[in-house]
Amino acid sequence: MTEQARLIELFLQLAKVDGPSRNEGDVAEVVRQRLADLSIVAMVDKAGPSFGGRSGNLVAHVPGSLTTPALLLCAHLDTVAPTLGLKPQFQAEDLITSDGSTILGADDRAGIAIILEILQQLLERQIPHGPLDIVFTVCEEAGMHGAKALDISRLEATLGLIFDSSAPCGSFVVEAPAAVVFEAVVHGRAAHAAVWPEKGIHAIQIAAQAISQLKQGRWGTTGMLNIGTIRGGTAINVIPDRVEILGEFRSPHPDELQAQMAHVREAFEGAAAAAGGSVELTWTPKYDGFSLDSEDPIVRAVTLGITAAGFDPKPVRYPGGSDANVLNGRGIACVNLGLGYHNVHSHQEAMPIRCLVDSVTIGLSVIRALAAMAPAVPGGEV
């Protein structure tokens, strides 16, 4: 079997195993067995119960033949929707899709297959490399819960590659925002809207005034602010005395996050005070942001590796979140590699075969580049 045929077979095997968020046990077992075939022992941690999941993260370590810095290879086990009954199709000889009745699950079964093929080629071709931490997380799609619950003390790596981006091959995410959910509960005073409207303080009107003052939409390249839901009022003939607003803001920069928080606070507290009402504001961080520059060791290694593999390295600033957000926030400097799949999270999802192969080539090349630059990387010894 050629390496490409083996990679396709592996991707299809993984794609057919149903494993939506919180129910990844079956796919974890398939991956664990594949690792065992490579003489790599993997364990399932206890992350699952912390967020109501039925499986934990799958974690393994591969000793290195070089005393270079340990590197994390990471993808997630879950899919955004079920793939039960998946019927893969080949389109135009180089594109794998479902038959349209389910998603394909390339996000992120492609990442899993790519990592497993990289490990197999390292073994078969006896490619020198440093120590590798292998992590397949659970419940990424529902809030990166597996990465948040991962026991980082079990890992050696302080640098990492996340295989989980739909960007083209050769692209890699170097910036993504933190996200904060906010709730504003506006309090007014109830009154009969026809008989005594003057006695009421209109909570919805206060909320509307505050929202009209917010800078909603994009902040910079990857930041944003949005009001998502509004709930309040009891009847059309009653001045509403309470309304609840739920929103979110994002930025990769801590100072801008503080500015966004102050902006929301000023709008709601100012509108409430002007009308004689009040507001309660609560803030719930969802995940951390990160912003890496060209001199960060993992960015230099990825840039060198992608170039050596024959691709044009393209750093990307992406407005969404992934395990890279969580792991960067927990001290592992990670970039998220572009795998080139299309139309993720839909029944039109598609995986170009060439991108599977190219992603393996890029991953191996980055591992070689990291080994070659080891003397310049903190912790590297040669």
N, C-alpha and C positions, 0 to 999 in steps of 0.2 A: 504494500500500500504506500503510495507517495505521501509526502508530508501534507500536501494540500488535500488529498482525499481523506486522510486521517483526520485533519482539522474539520472538514465538512461533516464527516460522520460523527465526530464528537459534538459539534455544535447542534446537529439535528437530534442527537440523543438527549442532550440537555434541554433543548427547546420543548421536547415532547413530554418532559416531566413537569407536571403541574406543581406550582409552588408560589402562589401569591403571598403577599405580605402576611406574616404571622403563621404561615403554614409551609415553611420551607424544608421540612424534615426529609421528604423524599429526594429532593434534588441535592440536599446536603449529603445524603448517603451515597448517591451516585458519585459525587465529587470525592468523598472520602475514599471510596473504593478505587477510583482512578489514581488518587495519590498513593494509595497502598500498592498499586501495581508498579509505581515508580520507587517503591521502598521509602515513601515519605509517610510518617505517622502523623495523623491529624486528630485533634480532639475537638469536641463540641463544648463550648463554654456554657455558662449558666445565665447568659444574657436574656434569653427568652422570657422567663417568668417576670422580669422587671417591667415589661411593657405588654404582657398578655400574649406573648408569642409561644408557639409550640416547639420552637427549635432555637438553639443558640447559634452564635458565630462559629464557623469552622476555622481553626487556627492550626498552623503547622510551621515548622522551622526547618530550613535546609542549610546544613553547615557549608561553609565556603571552602574553596581550594586556595583562596587568596585571603590575606588578612587586611581586607579593605572594609570600608564602612558597610554595615548591614543595610539592606534595602528592603522595603516593604512592597509586595505586589498584592493588590487588593481589587476585588470586584464584589458585587452583591448578588445574593442567591435569589432574591424575590423578584417577582414581576408585578406590574401595576394592576393586572387583571389576570384571570385564569387562562391557562393554555390547554385546559382539558379537552381532549379530542382534536388537538392541533393536527392539521393536514398540510405539511409543508409543500410548497410548489417551487419549481425552478422557472424563472422568467428570463428570457434572452440569454440563457446559458451562464449568466454570471450574477444572478440576483435570486435570493431566497426570500419567499414571502409565505404567508399563510394562504388558505383558500378564501380568506375574507370573513370567515365565521368566528375567528378568534384573533387575538393579537399574535405576533410571532414570538415575542419575548426576547428579541435580540438585545434589548435593554433589560437585563445585562448578561444573558446567557452567552453572548458573544465575548464579553470580558472574561467570563469563567473559562470558556474554551481556549481563548488566547493565552491565558496564564498557564493552563495545563499543558498546552503545546510548547510554550516556552520552556517549561520545566523538563518536558520530555526531550527537547532538542539539546538543552544544556547537558543532560545525562548522556544521550546517544553520541553527541559530537564531542563530549568531554571538553566543553568550553570552560576555561577558567573563570571563576566568579567569586565574589565575596559572599558572606552569609546572607540568606534570604528569609525574611518573615513572610509567610503566606496567610492572608486573611480573606475569607469569604463571609461578608457580613449578611445579617438578616434585617428585614424591615427597613431597608433604605428608602423605599418608595413611600412609606407612611410616616417619614420624619427622621430618617437616619438613626433609628433607635438602637440598632445593633452596634453601630460605631460609637454611639454615646455610652453604651453599656460595656464596651470592650475593655478588658483588663490590660491596659497599656503596659503594666509592669512585666507582662509575659513576653514583650517584644524587645528586640535589640535595636531595631531600626529607628533612626531619626530622620531618614529620607524615604520617600515613597512614590510609587507610581499607582495611580488609580485608573483602572480600565473601565471607563463609564461615561464617555461623552459622545454625542452624535456629531461632533465637529469632524471635518475631513481628516484623513490620515495625514500626519505631519503637524497638525494643530495640537495645542495643549493649553489647558486652562491655567492661567497664572493669577487670576483675580476673580473672586466671587464674593458677594456681599453677605454680611450678617443679616439676620432677619429678626425683627421684634414685632410681636403682636400687641396691639393696645386695645383696651376697652374703655370707652367713655360712657358713664351712666349719668345722664343729665336729669336733674330734679327740678320740677317746677311746682305749680300748685293747681290742683283740680278745681274746676268750677263749671257750672252749667253754661254751655257755649251760647245759649240764646238768652237766658234770663239774667245771668251775672257774669258776662265775659270779662268785665273789668276786674273782677276779683281773682281771675286766674293768671297763672304764669305758664306760658305755653312751652313745654319742654321740647316739642318737635321744632318749634320756631327757633329756639335757642340752638338746637343741634344744626338746623339748616344754616343759620348765620355762621356758626363755627366752621362747618364744612365748606361754605363758600369762600372762606378765608384761607383754606389749606392749599398748598402747592401740591396737588395730586399729579401723578404721572412720574416721569423719569427724573431722577436726580443724578446728573453726571452720566457715566457710561453704564454702570451696573446698579446704581441706586434707584429707589422708587418710593412712592407713598401712595396708599390706596385705602379708601373706605370700602369694605366688603359687604357688610350687612347692617341694617337698621331695623330695630324692633321697638314698638311702643304704641301707646294709645289703647283705649278701652272701648270707646264708642264715638260715633260721629257727632254727637251732641254734647261731648264732654271735653273741656280743655285738658289735654294730656299732661299729667304731672310727672311722667317718667318715660325716658327713651334710652335704649341701649344701642350703642354704635360700636361695631367691631372693625378694626382696620389693621394695617400692617405697614411698616416701613423697613427699607433695606439700604445698607451701604457697607462697603468693605472698609471704611475708615471710621475709627472710633469717634473722632471729633465730629464727623458729620452725623453719626447716629445720635450724639448728644444734641446737635443742632436740630435734627428732626424731632426729637422728643420735646425740646423746648418749643418748637414751632407748633406742635399739636397742643401742648399745654397752654400756650398763650392764646391760641384760637378758641379753645373750649372755655377756659377760665374767664377770658375777656367777655365772650358772648354771654356766659351765665351771669357774671357780675352785672353787666349792663341791663339785663332783664330782671334782676332780682332773684335769680335761681342759683343753683349750685351744680357742681359736677364732681364725680369721683373718677379718677384716672388710674388704671392699672397697666403695668407693662410686663410682658412675658417673653423673654428671649427664646427664639426657636433654635437657632444655631449660630455659630461664629462665622465671621468672614475671614478672608485672607487676601493678601496682596504680596506677591513675590516679585523681586526685580531680577534683572539679567545677571547679576553677580551672585545670586543664591546658588549654592552648590548643586541642588537638584535641577535648577533651571539650566545651568551650564552643562550638566551631564546630558539632559534631555536634548538641548540644542545641538550639542556635539553628536549625540547618537542619531538623531533624526537626519542630520546632514550626512553623516557617514553612511546611512542607509539609503541615501539617494533622494531624499525628500527635502522640501523647503520648510524649515521650521517656522511655525506661525504661532506666537503666543496670543492667547485669546482672553479677553475679559468677558465673563459670562454672568448674566444677571440671576441665574438660578442657583440652587444648592445641591450638594452631593456629599458623599462621605469625605471628600477632600476638605470640605468646610470644617467638619467635626475633627478630623485627624490633624489638620493644621492647627486648630485651636487647642489640641491636646499635645502639641509639641513635636509632631512628625511633619516635616516640611514636604508636602505632596503637591504634585501636579496631576491633573486629570487629562489623560490622553484621548485624543479624538479617534474613534473607531469607525466612523463613516457610515453608521446605519441611518436609515431614513424614516421619517414619519412615526417616531416613537410614540407609545401610548395610544396607538390607534390600530384598527384592523387593516390599515394600509401599510403597516410597518414592513420594512424591507432591509435585508442584509446583503450587500455586495460581497461576493466571495473574494474578490481581489482585496477588499479592505480587511477581511479576516487574515489573509496571508500577509499583507503589508504590515498589519499591526503586530504580528509575531516578529517579523523582521525588525521593526522599530524597537520593540521591547528588548530583543536580544542585543541590538546595537547600543541601546542605552546602558544595558548591564556592562557591556564591554567598555563603553566610554567612561562609566563611573570607575571601573577598575583601573583604566589608564590614567585617570586624573587623581587617583587616590592620594598621592602625597600632598595635594593641595586642598584636600577635603578634611575638615576637622574629624579626628578619630581614625584617619587612614594611616596605615603603616605598610610599607613595602620594603 
